[in-house]
Amino acid sequence: MSTEAEPARGTHFVQSLERGLTVIRAFSAERPSMTLSDVARATDLTRAAARRFLLTLTDLGYVRTDGRLFSLTPRVLELGYAYVCSAGLPDVAQPHLEDLSARVRESASVSVLDGDEIVYVARVATLRIMTVAITVGTRFPAAATSMGRVLLAGFDDEALDTFLTGTELPKLTRHTITDPAELRAEVVRVRGRGYAVVDQELEEGLRALAAPVRDACGRVVAAVNVSAHAARSSLEDVRERLLPALLETAALIEADLASVARRDAER
């Protein structure tokens, strides 16, 4: 238990919120799963209090349990994605998307994950190549999109399995992967090569390429992509013409996000 004096708390302070966040922070790469007793010790809470917080977080979808061990779910990442957006991701990404789109003459976008969907947070469109108009705030199923697969590739194996177990995989086109095992294998391949290619799985005639955007700790917090019409861009063309520029753009966005984080930390 810490011997440091606690800072003075205002009358507004909600101690139960502090304790709930303490329970979430108790999990780590070294402690991905813990028993009730483990959590109580790690947080200096009583077993009864730790149990209430864990069960509440379970009801809210942030924690899962097999009856003995507790662990975080991918939904916790939503908190981080909310911060990324509020910290200026759209503003940081937009000029880089404009440069990318001008270079490759294709539409470019950045998205984050929200549950089992991606949400567009920045976009530069050229010709409209989908039947649905895409704007900031547009959502699509993560499993069938290049950006979604890049974001899923940032999950560890356990979190990925949980996602696949609890997510429906509708057949959007004749090309859409709907088998969980096949999709898992594809996400693992994306994780290994560092980018995703989706060929007409979201909509017929649409090919898309995506790369991850990582924070200073190496965590995947967003995805950037370019898309092209299948009638004028083969898979080979997508990789050869678009991939180098896409990877460069992802690196530039990462560098600017890191600069913003350092500047904010120094304030």
One Martini backbone bead per residue (centre of mass of N, CA, C, O) as a GRO file, in nm:
protein
  267
    1MET     BB    1   0.097   0.034   0.021
    2SER     BB    2   0.081   0.358   0.003
    3THR     BB    3   0.253   0.643   0.181
    4GLU     BB    4   0.140   0.859   0.027
    5ALA     BB    5  -0.014   1.144   0.008
    6GLU     BB    6  -0.316   1.243  -0.063
    7PRO     BB    7  -0.487   1.433  -0.244
    8ALA     BB    8  -0.702   1.666  -0.247
    9ARG     BB    9  -1.056   1.658  -0.234
   10GLY     BB   10  -1.330   1.738  -0.370
   11THR     BB   11  -1.678   1.745  -0.348
   12HIS     BB   12  -1.698   1.610  -0.645
   13PHE     BB   13  -1.576   1.350  -0.573
   14VAL     BB   14  -1.573   1.008  -0.717
   15GLN     BB   15  -1.469   0.721  -0.577
   16SER     BB   16  -1.595   0.495  -0.753
   17LEU     BB   17  -1.457   0.579  -1.014
   18GLU     BB   18  -1.169   0.547  -0.923
   19ARG     BB   19  -1.194   0.242  -0.856
   20GLY     BB   20  -1.278   0.144  -1.135
   21LEU     BB   21  -1.014   0.241  -1.276
   22THR     BB   22  -0.823   0.075  -1.098
   23VAL     BB   23  -0.919  -0.198  -1.198
   24ILE     BB   24  -0.842  -0.161  -1.493
   25ARG     BB   25  -0.530  -0.090  -1.433
   26ALA     BB   26  -0.449  -0.372  -1.308
   27PHE     BB   27  -0.426  -0.453  -1.585
   28SER     BB   28  -0.185  -0.638  -1.791
   29ALA     BB   29   0.058  -0.799  -1.955
   30GLU     BB   30   0.131  -0.950  -1.681
   31ARG     BB   31  -0.204  -0.917  -1.601
   32PRO     BB   32  -0.461  -1.035  -1.786
   33SER     BB   33  -0.536  -1.236  -1.544
   34MET     BB   34  -0.769  -1.250  -1.259
   35THR     BB   35  -0.860  -1.281  -0.956
   36LEU     BB   36  -1.026  -1.150  -0.704
   37SER     BB   37  -0.781  -1.147  -0.511
   38ASP     BB   38  -0.586  -1.007  -0.706
   39VAL     BB   39  -0.745  -0.744  -0.734
   40ALA     BB   40  -0.755  -0.665  -0.438
   41ARG     BB   41  -0.446  -0.643  -0.403
   42ALA     BB   42  -0.384  -0.441  -0.647
   43THR     BB   43  -0.612  -0.212  -0.517
   44ASP     BB   44  -0.686  -0.213  -0.205
   45LEU     BB   45  -0.937  -0.391  -0.187
   46THR     BB   46  -1.193  -0.546  -0.110
   47ARG     BB   47  -1.351  -0.820  -0.209
   48ALA     BB   48  -1.633  -0.692  -0.223
   49ALA     BB   49  -1.555  -0.444  -0.392
   50ALA     BB   50  -1.418  -0.587  -0.628
   51ARG     BB   51  -1.667  -0.749  -0.711
   52ARG     BB   52  -1.853  -0.513  -0.784
   53PHE     BB   53  -1.673  -0.389  -1.005
   54LEU     BB   54  -1.642  -0.638  -1.184
   55LEU     BB   55  -1.947  -0.688  -1.236
   56THR     BB   56  -2.005  -0.412  -1.358
   57LEU     BB   57  -1.797  -0.435  -1.591
   58THR     BB   58  -1.931  -0.684  -1.709
   59ASP     BB   59  -2.210  -0.557  -1.770
   60LEU     BB   60  -2.061  -0.330  -1.962
   61GLY     BB   61  -1.815  -0.501  -2.126
   62TYR     BB   62  -1.503  -0.469  -1.993
   63VAL     BB   63  -1.549  -0.756  -1.864
   64ARG     BB   64  -1.448  -1.096  -1.813
   65THR     BB   65  -1.569  -1.437  -1.716
   66ASP     BB   66  -1.535  -1.791  -1.593
   67GLY     BB   67  -1.574  -1.758  -1.255
   68ARG     BB   68  -1.253  -1.687  -1.177
   69LEU     BB   69  -1.149  -1.523  -1.415
   70PHE     BB   70  -1.031  -1.199  -1.506
   71SER     BB   71  -1.083  -0.977  -1.799
   72LEU     BB   72  -1.042  -0.788  -2.055
   73THR     BB   73  -1.194  -0.621  -2.314
   74PRO     BB   74  -1.203  -0.456  -2.618
   75ARG     BB   75  -1.383  -0.217  -2.508
   76VAL     BB   76  -1.159  -0.054  -2.366
   77LEU     BB   77  -1.049   0.078  -2.633
   78GLU     BB   78  -1.263   0.303  -2.658
   79LEU     BB   79  -1.127   0.497  -2.462
   80GLY     BB   80  -0.876   0.544  -2.638
   81TYR     BB   81  -1.022   0.641  -2.898
   82ALA     BB   82  -1.152   0.885  -2.770
   83TYR     BB   83  -0.884   1.025  -2.712
   84VAL     BB   84  -0.766   1.041  -2.992
   85CYS     BB   85  -0.987   1.225  -3.103
   86SER     BB   86  -0.965   1.452  -2.882
   87ALA     BB   87  -0.641   1.490  -2.949
   88GLY     BB   88  -0.652   1.528  -3.292
   89LEU     BB   89  -0.662   1.323  -3.527
   90PRO     BB   90  -0.816   1.464  -3.756
   91ASP     BB   91  -0.625   1.713  -3.777
   92VAL     BB   92  -0.366   1.550  -3.829
   93ALA     BB   93  -0.466   1.372  -4.080
   94GLN     BB   94  -0.585   1.551  -4.309
   95PRO     BB   95  -0.328   1.658  -4.463
   96HIS     BB   96  -0.225   1.369  -4.530
   97LEU     BB   97  -0.469   1.283  -4.698
   98GLU     BB   98  -0.443   1.501  -4.911
   99ASP     BB   99  -0.167   1.411  -5.011
  100LEU     BB  100  -0.235   1.120  -5.079
  101SER     BB  101  -0.466   1.170  -5.279
  102ALA     BB  102  -0.295   1.341  -5.477
  103ARG     BB  103  -0.084   1.118  -5.546
  104VAL     BB  104  -0.303   0.864  -5.614
  105ARG     BB  105  -0.601   0.939  -5.691
  106GLU     BB  106  -0.753   0.868  -5.414
  107SER     BB  107  -0.922   0.770  -5.158
  108ALA     BB  108  -0.903   0.882  -4.806
  109SER     BB  109  -0.871   0.738  -4.465
  110VAL     BB  110  -0.986   0.753  -4.118
  111SER     BB  111  -1.012   0.518  -3.838
  112VAL     BB  112  -1.204   0.370  -3.578
  113LEU     BB  113  -1.304   0.174  -3.309
  114ASP     BB  114  -1.658   0.058  -3.247
  115GLY     BB  115  -1.666  -0.226  -3.155
  116ASP     BB  116  -1.778  -0.378  -3.469
  117GLU     BB  117  -1.687  -0.088  -3.580
  118ILE     BB  118  -1.618   0.157  -3.797
  119VAL     BB  119  -1.504   0.509  -3.779
  120TYR     BB  120  -1.506   0.797  -3.940
  121VAL     BB  121  -1.268   1.089  -3.889
  122ALA     BB  122  -1.139   1.100  -4.186
  123ARG     BB  123  -1.159   1.260  -4.527
  124VAL     BB  124  -1.081   1.200  -4.885
  125ALA     BB  125  -1.245   1.260  -5.187
  126THR     BB  126  -1.311   1.171  -5.501
  127LEU     BB  127  -1.450   0.949  -5.643
  128ARG     BB  128  -1.739   0.780  -5.642
  129ILE     BB  129  -1.732   0.410  -5.545
  130MET     BB  130  -1.998   0.407  -5.381
  131THR     BB  131  -2.331   0.378  -5.294
  132VAL     BB  132  -2.221   0.498  -5.034
  133ALA     BB  133  -2.178   0.775  -4.864
  134ILE     BB  134  -1.874   0.903  -4.731
  135THR     BB  135  -1.831   1.019  -4.397
  136VAL     BB  136  -1.802   1.156  -4.118
  137GLY     BB  137  -1.934   0.878  -3.918
  138THR     BB  138  -1.916   0.644  -4.075
  139ARG     BB  139  -2.024   0.296  -4.084
  140PHE     BB  140  -1.863  -0.031  -4.055
  141PRO     BB  141  -1.778  -0.341  -4.068
  142ALA     BB  142  -1.479  -0.450  -3.961
  143ALA     BB  143  -1.449  -0.742  -4.096
  144ALA     BB  144  -1.495  -0.605  -4.412
  145THR     BB  145  -1.239  -0.420  -4.363
  146SER     BB  146  -0.930  -0.290  -4.377
  147MET     BB  147  -0.934  -0.119  -4.116
  148GLY     BB  148  -1.054  -0.335  -3.932
  149ARG     BB  149  -0.820  -0.543  -3.963
  150VAL     BB  150  -0.600  -0.364  -3.849
  151LEU     BB  151  -0.734  -0.326  -3.571
  152LEU     BB  152  -0.755  -0.633  -3.504
  153ALA     BB  153  -0.443  -0.685  -3.523
  154GLY     BB  154  -0.401  -0.529  -3.237
  155PHE     BB  155  -0.487  -0.769  -3.108
  156ASP     BB  156  -0.490  -1.018  -2.920
  157ASP     BB  157  -0.581  -1.340  -2.926
  158GLU     BB  158  -0.806  -1.326  -2.713
  159ALA     BB  159  -0.954  -1.074  -2.821
  160LEU     BB  160  -1.008  -1.186  -3.103
  161ASP     BB  161  -1.180  -1.429  -3.016
  162THR     BB  162  -1.398  -1.264  -2.878
  163PHE     BB  163  -1.489  -1.110  -3.125
  164LEU     BB  164  -1.562  -1.358  -3.307
  165THR     BB  165  -1.773  -1.482  -3.109
  166GLY     BB  166  -1.955  -1.190  -3.082
  167THR     BB  167  -1.967  -1.167  -3.410
  168GLU     BB  168  -2.117  -1.091  -3.687
  169LEU     BB  169  -2.088  -1.231  -4.042
  170PRO     BB  170  -2.194  -1.089  -4.299
  171LYS     BB  171  -2.296  -1.122  -4.638
  172LEU     BB  172  -2.227  -0.862  -4.856
  173THR     BB  173  -2.076  -1.052  -5.054
  174ARG     BB  174  -1.929  -1.306  -5.240
  175HIS     BB  175  -1.638  -1.230  -5.083
  176THR     BB  176  -1.712  -1.257  -4.798
  177ILE     BB  177  -1.599  -1.325  -4.489
  178THR     BB  178  -1.776  -1.570  -4.254
  179ASP     BB  179  -1.549  -1.731  -4.130
  180PRO     BB  180  -1.384  -1.717  -3.836
  181ALA     BB  181  -1.124  -1.876  -3.907
  182GLU     BB  182  -1.058  -1.724  -4.168
  183LEU     BB  183  -1.047  -1.442  -4.044
  184ARG     BB  184  -0.828  -1.495  -3.839
  185ALA     BB  185  -0.608  -1.567  -4.044
  186GLU     BB  186  -0.612  -1.290  -4.184
  187VAL     BB  187  -0.541  -1.114  -3.937
  188VAL     BB  188  -0.268  -1.249  -3.886
  189ARG     BB  189  -0.150  -1.162  -4.158
  190VAL     BB  190  -0.175  -0.862  -4.109
  191ARG     BB  191   0.007  -0.852  -3.860
  192GLY     BB  192   0.267  -0.955  -4.013
  193ARG     BB  193   0.268  -0.730  -4.267
  194GLY     BB  194   0.116  -0.436  -4.189
  195TYR     BB  195  -0.143  -0.496  -4.377
  196ALA     BB  196  -0.450  -0.446  -4.574
  197VAL     BB  197  -0.657  -0.643  -4.803
  198VAL     BB  198  -0.969  -0.567  -4.973
  199ASP     BB  199  -1.181  -0.766  -5.202
  200GLN     BB  200  -1.504  -0.704  -5.233
  201GLU     BB  201  -1.648  -0.734  -4.929
  202LEU     BB  202  -1.827  -0.473  -4.896
  203GLU     BB  203  -1.812  -0.410  -5.218
  204GLU     BB  204  -1.862  -0.422  -5.528
  205GLY     BB  205  -1.562  -0.288  -5.682
  206LEU     BB  206  -1.397  -0.275  -5.401
  207ARG     BB  207  -1.073  -0.162  -5.313
  208ALA     BB  208  -0.858  -0.202  -5.016
  209LEU     BB  209  -0.611  -0.021  -4.816
  210ALA     BB  210  -0.433  -0.076  -4.496
  211ALA     BB  211  -0.297   0.097  -4.205
  212PRO     BB  212  -0.145   0.155  -3.918
  213VAL     BB  213  -0.189   0.352  -3.614
  214ARG     BB  214   0.041   0.448  -3.367
  215ASP     BB  215   0.153   0.490  -3.068
  216ALA     BB  216   0.418   0.534  -2.849
  217CYS     BB  217   0.357   0.215  -2.751
  218GLY     BB  218   0.245   0.052  -3.023
  219ARG     BB  219  -0.053   0.102  -3.044
  220VAL     BB  220  -0.345   0.053  -3.207
  221VAL     BB  221  -0.564   0.347  -3.285
  222ALA     BB  222  -0.564   0.334  -3.606
  223ALA     BB  223  -0.664   0.387  -3.956
  224VAL     BB  224  -0.540   0.383  -4.295
  225ASN     BB  225  -0.676   0.454  -4.632
  226VAL     BB  226  -0.726   0.317  -4.960
  227SER     BB  227  -0.935   0.343  -5.258
  228ALA     BB  228  -1.059   0.134  -5.537
  229HIS     BB  229  -1.148   0.040  -5.845
  230ALA     BB  230  -1.152  -0.270  -5.992
  231ALA     BB  231  -1.164  -0.179  -6.301
  232ARG     BB  232  -0.868   0.006  -6.252
  233SER     BB  233  -0.758  -0.197  -6.006
  234SER     BB  234  -0.549  -0.413  -5.923
  235LEU     BB  235  -0.394  -0.581  -5.679
  236GLU     BB  236  -0.111  -0.511  -5.777
  237ASP     BB  237  -0.161  -0.208  -5.802
  238VAL     BB  238  -0.237  -0.152  -5.513
  239ARG     BB  239   0.038  -0.235  -5.396
  240GLU     BB  240   0.244  -0.077  -5.584
  241ARG     BB  241   0.100   0.217  -5.585
  242LEU     BB  242  -0.017   0.251  -5.272
  243LEU     BB  243   0.153   0.138  -5.032
  244PRO     BB  244   0.394   0.333  -4.994
  245ALA     BB  245   0.220   0.588  -4.941
  246LEU     BB  246   0.061   0.475  -4.703
  247LEU     BB  247   0.297   0.414  -4.507
  248GLU     BB  248   0.401   0.702  -4.500
  249THR     BB  249   0.145   0.830  -4.384
  250ALA     BB  250   0.131   0.673  -4.121
  251ALA     BB  251   0.405   0.777  -4.013
  252LEU     BB  252   0.328   1.081  -4.011
  253ILE     BB  253   0.092   1.059  -3.814
  254GLU     BB  254   0.249   0.939  -3.581
  255ALA     BB  255   0.450   1.173  -3.546
  256ASP     BB  256   0.234   1.392  -3.485
  257LEU     BB  257   0.105   1.258  -3.241
  258ALA     BB  258   0.364   1.256  -3.070
  259SER     BB  259   0.398   1.563  -3.066
  260VAL     BB  260   0.132   1.629  -2.927
  261ALA     BB  261   0.185   1.463  -2.670
  262ARG     BB  262   0.439   1.616  -2.581
  263ARG     BB  263   0.316   1.897  -2.566
  264ASP     BB  264   0.095   1.828  -2.357
  265ALA     BB  265   0.297   1.723  -2.133
  266GLU     BB  266   0.445   2.019  -2.107
  267ARG     BB  267   0.194   2.192  -1.991
   0.00000   0.00000   0.00000
